[in-house]
């Protein structure tokens, strides 16, 4: 205990040096906390962005748009494809679509879509948007499966003369025999569908669609087997490339697979790069702390060679001398850690964003930099951060003081006197 007290008292022997060393150690601690805050902020930002990034793969019959009555584009996926894909790990949801075109004048044609009543109702020709706003009537429900009901886009409804107040009573006749230069006639009877809802999407072509239960579509167009489009929802952005690869292996060459590459690229290049760079920055900060402690303790040993010799001459053990210097090193590191912590709480939120822009920003792909221009960095210190400061301080003290302590204990009392 006496050597511990002596080690703590030695801190005050040179107050100027104590302040300078505390600052030198505190700055790397501040950098460590800043890098940790950047990593946390990027992780939060990534989580928010990932929730809005497309993780849906789209499958179509190879070389075909998959519309059952489109000239030269009527090949569809085999019947067993949805079940094969559904069994792949990380696949969250599989939604089969059947599509047909119907001619109107203007603007040439509309889209009829068969799907499960609860499936996402994707719009336009490539399914970029989903679940449009119902502005009249109601949406499809599970009870509508197999029924002659549909919801209609407001643009299509306007062409058909259907008004919002007509929902539930209005009908639309689907006639597969009608043709167009890109649509071939199908020898199927007409079917009258009751319009139960009207939607608005904000897209001209998105509002020219009719959604009906997929069983109803099969009955109208005589498509007993197969799928036009298959939408595969992956459980996370990180798993998109893996699932795409597994789908290709499972389905083979019968399908074209449209993969949201931007989601995978974002995760692989941006968030991962920032986390790696912030981790590297943290390691550099720790290395800087170790170097500072190393040279301070080395200088201390050299200054106190006579003192060490005297202590050993009057019976102090090597272990006692080691405890004294380790105590001083740990105390210095903890003091520097406390100073860095206070500095981070005072100006961390203001400085860290700028530090991010200068240190990590240049390494980001240029097209992703705008995503992090307003990176929300918090200067709040959690229990885990306090534990991080404590652990790093002890590690820096032990590693940084190792050589100095070794020099101290290896000296005999006579060598210590001569050394000074």
N, C-alpha and C positions, 0 to 999 in steps of 0.2 A: 504493500500500500504506500510505503514511504517513497518508493521510486516513481509511482504514479503521480503522487503529489509533487515530487521534484520535477517530473516531466511537464506538469501543468504550470508550475512556477516559472520554468524556463521560457515559457511563451512570452512572459512579460519582461524579460531581460533587455529586450531591444524593441520598444514599442513602435518605432518607425518601421523596422523590418516586419513586425507583426502585421501592421496595416498593409504594407506593400504586398506581403505574401498572401494575405487574405484576399486582396483585390485580384492578384494574379490567379489564385485558385477559384475565386468567385466568378470571374469572366468565363472560364470553361464550363462551370456549372450552369451559368446563364445560357450558354450555347447549347448545353445538353438539354435543359428544360425547353428551350425554344425549338430544338429539333423534335423533341417528344411532342410538343404542342402542334407542330406542323404535321407530324404523322397522324395524330388524333384528328386534326381538322380535315386532313385529306381523306381519312377513313370515313368520317361523317359525310363529307361531300360526295365521296364515291358511293356510299350507301344510298344517298338521296338520288344521285344521278342514275344508279343502277335500277332503282325502282321505276324510272321513266325511260330506260333504254329498252329498245325492242329486243326480246329474247325469243321471238317466234320464228321458227323455220317454216317455210312453205314448200310443199311438194306438189309437183304436177307430173303428168305423164310426159316422158321425154319427148322434147320437140313439139309439144302441143300446148295450146292455151287451156284445153280441157272443157270447152263449152260443148255441150252435147249436140248442138245443132249448128255449129259454126263450120263453114266450108273449110276442109283441110285441117281443122283444129279440134276435131271431136274425139280424139283418143283420150281415154281417162285412165286413172290408176286402177290396178287390179283390186278385187274385193278384199284380199287378205292383207293389204298394205297397212290399214289402220291398226289392226291387231298386232302385227309385227312391230310397228313403231311404238305402240303403247307399252310393250314389254321392255323397252330400253330404259336403263337406269337414268335418272335425272329428268325423265320426261314427266312433266306435271299434268299436262292435258293434251288430248288429241281431238281435233274438231274437223270432221269431214264436211266438205261443201260439194254441192252439185250446182252447176250453172248452165243456164240457157239464155239465148238472146231472143228478144221480140222486137219486130220492126214498128216504129212509130214515125210520124212526120209532123214537124221536125222533132228531134235533131237526128234522126236516123234509126236509133234503136235504144232499148232499155234492157236491163239485166234482171232475170228471174233467178233467185237464189234459194236453194233448198238446204236447210241446216237443222240441227237440233234446236228446239225452241229456246233453250237456255244458252246456246253458244254465242260467242262474240259476233256481232253483226258488222262485218267489215265492209268498207265502202270503196267505191271507185274500182278501177280495173285490176289493181294490184293489191288491194287489201291493206293499204297503209293505215287507215283510220278505223275505229271500231266503236260500237255501241252508241249510235247517234241518239240525239234527244227526242223523246216521244213528245209531240206537241198536241196530239189529240188522240182520244181513245186509250188504248193500252198496248203493252208489249205482248209478245208471245209468251206463253206459260207452258210448263210440262204437260198440262191437260190438253193442250192443242195438238199434241203429237198425233199425226195421221188424220187430222181434221182439215176440212176445206176452208182454211182461214189464212190470212196474210196481213202483214203490215206493209205500208207503201210509203215511198219517199214523196215529199210534197211536190216536187217537180213532175213526177209520174202522175200523181193524183190530179194536178192541175190539167195535164193533158187529157186524162180520163174523165174530167168533170166531177171529180169526187171532192167534197168539201169537208172541213174538219168536223162540222156538226153531223155529218153522215156516218161517222164511225159506228160500227156495229150493225148497220143496216145496208150500207153501200156494198155493191158487188163489182167484181172485175172478171171478165171472161178471158181465160187463157186459151189461145188458139195455136197449137203447135203446127198447123198447116200453113200459116202465113210465112212468106218468104221475103228475102232481101238479097242484094248481090253477095253478101257474106253469110247469109243464113239460108239453110236448106229446109224444105218442108218435111215434116214428120207426119205420117199417116196415123194420127192419134185424134181421138174425139176431143172436143172443147171441154173445158171445165170452168165452172163458175165458183169463184172464191169470195168469201165474205171478208171485207176489209175491217179489221178490228182496231187498227191503229195507224197513225200517220207520224212520220219522223222528219226531222230536219237535221242536216249535217253541216251546212255552210259550204258545201261543194256542189257545183252544178251537176256533175255526173254522179256524185254520191247520192243525190236526191232522185235519181232515175233508176231506182232498184225496187224490187218487190221481194220480201222475205217470206217464205212459207216453210212449214215443217218438211223435213227431208223425205219422209214417207209419202207425203202428198206430192212432192216433186217427182218421185220415182213413179208414182201412179199416173201422173199426167203425161210425162215424157217417155214412159216405158223403159226407164233405166233401172232395171232390177239389180244390177251388180255394178260395182265400181264407184270411184270418187273423182270428182273434177279436181278439186284442190284439197290438200290436207294441211291444216295448220297445227304445228307441234310447238307447244309452250314448254320451254326449258325452265327448270326451277331457279337458275341463277345465271348471271352474265358469264361467270367463270366457266360454266359447264357447256356453253354454246358450242365451242369448237369440238369438244369431246362427243357431244350428242350428234353433231353433224357428221362426224366421222363414223360413228356407230350406225347412223341411219343409212349412210352410203353402203356400209358393209352388209347391213341387214336387208335392205331393199334391192340393192344391185342397180343395174343400169336401166331399169324400167322408169325411173323418175329423174326429173330435174329437181335439184334442191336449192332453194334460194335462202342463203344464210345471212343474217344481219351481221355482216363482218364488223361494222363500226362498234358494236357492243364488245366483241372479243378484242378488237384492237385497243379500245379504250382501257379495258382492264389490263391487257398485257403490256401496254406501253406507258400509260399515264399514271394510274394509281400505283402500279407496281414499281415504276421508276421512282416516284416520289417517296414511297416507303423505303426503298432501298437506299436512296440518297440521304434521307433523314436518319436512317439507321447508321449509315457510314459517317454522317456528321456527328452523331452521338458518340461513336467510337473514337473519332478524332478528338472530341472534347475530353473524353476520358483519358486518352493518351496524353493530351496537353496537361491535364491535372497531374498525371503520374510524373511527367517530366519536371513540372514545377516542384512537386514534393521531393523528387529525387535530388535536384540541385540544391534545394534549401537544406535538406538533411545532410547532404554531402558537405556543404559549407559549414553547417553546424558542427559536424564531427571534427572537421579540421580546426575550427575555432576553439573547440573544447577538448583538444587532445590532452592537455595537462590535467584538466578536470577529470577526464576519464581515467587517466593514469592514477590520480590521487584516489578516486573512488575504488579502483581495483586494488590499490595498495592497502587501503584500510579494510578490505574484505568484501567489497561489492562483487557479486557474481556476474558472470556473463549474462545470465538470465535477467538479473536486475537491471543491468545497463540496457539490455534489449527492451525491457518493459518501459524504461524511461523514455527512450527515443521513439518507440512505437506510440506511447501515450502522447508525446508531443506531435507526432505526425498525424495521428487520428484527430487530435484536437484542432490542429491547423486545417485539416481537410473539412472537418465539420463546421468550423468557423467560416471557411470559404464557401461551403455549401449553403450555410444560412444566409451569407451575404448575397450569393447568386440567386437564392430563392426570393429574398426581399426585393432585389433588383427586378426579377422577372415579374413579381406581382405588381410592381410599380409601373414598369414601362413595357412589360412583355407583350401585351396585346398590340401596342402601337409599333414596336420595333420588329416583332416576329414576322408580320406580313411583309415588311420591307426586306427583311433577311431572306424570306422565302423567295421573293422576286429576284434578289441578287444571287443567291447561292444555288437554288434548285430550279428556278424558272427557266434559265438558259438551257437546261437539259431536257425540257419537255418538248414534244412535237409541237410545232408552231400552231397547228389547227386546234390544239387542246388548251392553249394558254388562256384564252378568254374565259374558260370554265373556272379558273382559279384566281382571276383578277380581284375578286371580292372574297377571298378565302377568310372564313370566320374563325380566327384563332382566339382561344380562350386563355386567360391568365389565371384561371381558377386552379388551385392545387388540391388534388385529391389525396387520399391516404396512400394510394399506390405510388403517387409521385413522391410523397414524403419518404416512403420506404426506398424508392429508387435513389433519392439523394443520400440517404443513410448508407445504403449498400455501396454505392459508388464512392462515397467518401472513405469508407473503411478499406475498400479494395485499392483505391488510389494511394492511401496512406501506407498500406502494407507493401504494395509493389514498389512504390516510389521510395520508401525508406529502407528497402531490403539491402541495397548495396552500402548505404551509409551505416546501417546497424552492423552489417558484416565487418566493415572497416573498424568500427568502434570496438567490437568484442574481440577481434583478432590481435589487438595491440596488448602487449604486456605493459605493466606500469612503467618500466624503464624505457621501452620504445615510445610510449606516449609522451614522456617527458622530453626525449630527444627530438621527437617529431615536431614539437612546438618550439 
